[in-house]
Structure formats: structure tokens, C-alpha cells
Amino acid sequence: MNQNNNQRDRRVLSLSAVHPCEGISPATLISSLVTLSQNICNYQDSFFSTQRRNAREAIRQVSIILLFLLEIQERTSPIPQSTVLSLSELHFTFQKIHFLLQDCAREGTRLLLLAKSNHVASLFRSLVRAVATSLDVLPLHEIEVSGEVRELVELVAKQARKAKMEHEAKDERGSKRVHSILKQLEKGIEPDKNALKEIIDYLEIKSWNECNKEINLLEEEIALECNERERECPLLSGLLGFMSYCRVVMFETVEMNKSETRVSTEMITTVNPEDFRCPISLEMMTDPVTVSTGQTYDRASIKKWLKAGNTICPKTGENLSNTELLPNTTLKRLIQQFCNDNGISLSKSTNRNRDLARTIFPASAANAHAMQFLSWHLARMLAFGTDKQKSKAAYEIRLLARSNLFNRACLIQVGTIPHLLDLLLSTDDKSTQENAVSALMKLSKHASGPQHIMDSNGLKPILTVLKKGLSLEARQVAAATVFYLASVREYRKVIGENPEVVRSLVELVNEGTTCGKRNAVVAIYGLVVVPRNQKRAIEAGVVHALVGALGSCGKEELVTECLAVLAVLAENAEGANAILRASALPLITGMLQTASSRVGKEHCASILLSLCVNIGAEVVAVLAKDPSVMPLLYSLLTEGTSHAAKKARFLIKVLQDFSESRASGFKGSSVPQEPSLRVW
């Protein structure tokens, strides 16, 4: 049995036991009790950082009762039905004891259980009393067992009634130390390292890795508990800040698992819903629009804001020069694609978004001050530390900024970005560069991150890593960072004007892993939505690279993203001709049939229509001769998105008009211009 079960099917100390069903036979109940008792006794050799005496006493009592249960099971005489009620209550209590021991032995619970040690001791006390009650009402005289075993059970019942199961003195002192430090943090007092060491030593947390397990569990508890029991959040948040500070300050050596030494799994997908929330509603935007300041909001939220008489930008506080709301088609496409490709509704994405939105403000003052203290500590490590310390600082920032908006804000405010940018070019260590660029990518997700990076002349070092990083992983994360920088409208032009950016992204499309290709393609998309960047992208060979990726990769997400970029490029004559020269027409036609996502089919229809309009009869004739095209277009009318149906309808008309004109003997028929060829 795995004592440290990592499945998070319940919260720590939520002893969610269930009563055996009515009508259960005594034999079945005894068999289940034996198994449950054996599972409890298996914790005899487990390590308990707290509640050692109480845990041992509970296990000892259950082990004696197990002897009683085994003797009943071994005897052939029938078990009286009158025992079911008391045995059922015993089963219910044993379930709770098992859960409690599981929590006490689970990796990552040491600090939490020390902070709540008085409550944990009371749980042991009440459960042992419940065992005594079950044994008291058990009709022992009706059960055929040896006199020796009967005496043992009676003795256990007597001991259970009198067992103190007290709050152990060492645990009590340790718990007081923890709460004392939390109070200091609440007041903005940085904790003394010696005081921290006493607690860490008492809990026998001996390494960075063990400390990190405590942090991971606390983060999981916050995610599980704060939805239902907001009163728990301040304590959990404070403990998280406490342990995060310890991880940074108390442990010099980072012990990364193999899965943590590579950053490929941290690549961006086309959209991460946590990064696309409306600044007003804090929910994922369904209809994003951009105001005159360049900030994007959900249409419904900003309209309410304006209707209330507000004339300033909610996010920046700048005066709005006008009230025009421009659709942010890039963002809308990314959100729609994410939802379609992952088979989720916007409401589910919104729930994830709300989880991240909770991290805008810390749940406790202790957490806020701990984060501020360790942010300054990390900034000093980056500025004045050894190479090893700088690498550790970059990795810590990467972890802290992973999914917490307040952490990102603190780390940006103390000035870590310029130091991370310097570290990109000053290090010759592959792991250090990967950590630094990954940390920058996380910080670039914050609303103020792109500005701080660009104001620090950060494009040049990021581009250097993108072009010739020390590892492919570093290059791929640099591409993700370019994507987040390009998500700010005013930076798209600046980034796109540098010919090396698109050229390097195209190289990554050709050379990268699937994750790297996706990062590069999405970054390219963020740039080519600006018309003046499209020519540079075409000259850099983006069309051939995308067509190559389409032909060699079966990953649906990457296919959809490549099609999205081609759909944008196909809207002008130069892009359409480049696609035709790349012999992509048969490929796009085939993907209209094979693409599994509705968004992918929509992109195919959009590309084909743009090719017909921008190139003319040469393309129309090829499509008209292909017997598979028309049925596929008709299927889009009923099964595709509204945009796909619009494109399909217009394309059907183009092909029908061409066929009719050819049948009438007319040549050189022109293709009608669609009112708007924009995909969005």
C-alpha cells in the first residue's frame, strides 16, 4: 500500500467516511473490517513528524481489535445479526482513523499539521472514544471467540475510554512558534532565520525538495478548500508564504526532478484561459474588444463601465479619447480555438480563470509580506549572487510566477526583470539560461510584464536566445515570450520591424519539437495580424515552413494554428500567391476533410476562399474539378461554426458561378469580391 497517496480526492483532515450499506451481511462486514484494520496497521512503520504518540496508540488499539476480527473470520460458526450495528459504527470510525493516519504520514503535510496540531490531537481523541463506544455496545457474549481475545477486546475498550490522546508538548511548542512567525509576517516583520530553522529541523524537512512538497500540497489545499471554506484560506495562505520564504532562504541547493529540468512542458498553447480574463469582470472574455488606450476588455463589461458615465480606462486610468470598441479578433480566435479543440465550454474556462483571479490579491497579510521579503531576497541574489545563486534565483522565480498574479506583481516591482535579462546573455550554463528565460516568460504574462521587458530593452536578449540559445528548450521558451510581448498591440509593430524575429521563429518552426513549433507559430500569428508584418513573414519563408509543418505533423493543435496563420496571410495577394507557389492547395483541400476541429475546417474554408478571390480562375478551376470539395462545403453549412458557414456559402457560390459560366462557354470569368475577407 502506498502510504503517501498523492491522489487529491479529498482535503487534508476531511475524514469523509461512509456508513456500510443497510442489509450488509455480518460476514461481509467482518471481511471489510479486517482489510481496513490491516491497512491501518500498515502505518506502524510510517514516519510521523507530529502526533507520534497519538498515532502509535491508535494503531496499537486497532492491531488488538484486528486479532479479534481475524478469530471471528476464522471460525465457521455464524456471526449474529445483532452485531451488525456496532460493527458498522466501528467500520465507520476505522475509516476515519485510516484517513487521519494517511494525512499524518502524507508527504507535504508536516507544516500544516503542526500548525493545526491541537485540532489533530482532538480528532485522535474523539475517534478513539468512538472506538470505545462501538466496543461497549458490541454483544461480545453472542460472539464465539476465545476467552483470551475477549479479555483483550474488553481491555482495549477500557483503555480507549480513558485514553487522553493529548496535544503533545513538543507539538504544542512547535505550533506556537509557527503561529508566532505568522503574526510577525502579518505585521511586516521579516522572520529570524534561527527561528525558521528550529521549525524546519523539528519537522525534519532536510532538503529543498521536501520543502517544495510542502508548498505543492498547500497550493493544492488552497485550490480545494477556498471554494467552500473561505475561513481556511488565510491560514493556508500564510503557511504557503512561510514555506515559500523558507524554500528560498533556507535551502541553497535546488533538487529538480527530471521532469522539472526541462521547460518544454511549460510551453504556451494557443491560449491559456488564465491569461485572457477581462480586467473588469475577471472572467474569460467571450467578446474581447480594445479601447483607445490599447487595453482589451470583454464587450459586455466595458459597455457597462461606459454606460455608467466613466470616461477613463479602467486598467490604466488614462482618459479615453473616444468610446469606440474595436473587436480584438486575435484574442477571440485564440479563445474560440481553445474551447473547440479542448471540448470545453466557456463556463468551464471561466471557472479556471476565477481560480487565477483569486491570486490577484493574497489571502493573508502574512503571505503578502512573505512574498515581498523573498522577492527582495531573489532580486539581491540575481544582482550580487554567485553563478549558482543566480541560477537558483531564476528557478525560484520561475516557480513562484507560475500561477500566481500577486507573486508576478511582487517580482516585477522589485526589479527582477533587468537582472534576468542580463542573465540570459551572461551565463554559459544551459540550465541557468533555461530558468532565466522561463522566468521571464512567466512574468511576461502579467499585465505590466511586457512593458517592463520592453522598457529594459529586453527584446534583444530574448531574440538572441531565440536565435542561438544554449538549448532548444531555451529557444522554444523565448518564442513563447515573444508571443506574450506581441499580445500588446503597440509592441507588435516594434517586434515585427526586426527582421530577425520572424526569421528566427521560422527556423524554430522547421527545427523545434512539437511544443516549440506551436510556440513559434502562435508568436508568428501575433505578429502577422499587423498587415505590415505580413510581407516580412512571407519573405522570411513562413509559408513554406507552415506548409512543411502541416505535411509532417499529425498534432491537431499545431495543424489548427498553422492553418490560422495561413488564413491571415491568404487574405492579401502576396500571401495567396506564396501559398499557391508552396503547392499547398491540395494539402488545404485535403485538410478540409481530415481536420477534426471545427475551427481547423473554418480556416481551410477561409484559405480556399481567399485564394479564389486573390488569384482567381486558376484556383477556382482546380477546386471545381475536385468532386470532394462541394460536399465538404455543404457539410460546413450545417456542422461548422457561423463563420465557417459564411465562408462555405460564399465559396459554394463562387464555384457554382464558375461552373455555370464554363458551361455557358464564357471564359475568364472573374471571381466576385466578398464584402469582407477578414476571418474575424
Disulfide bonds with the S-S distance in Angstrom:
Cys226-Cys233 1.65
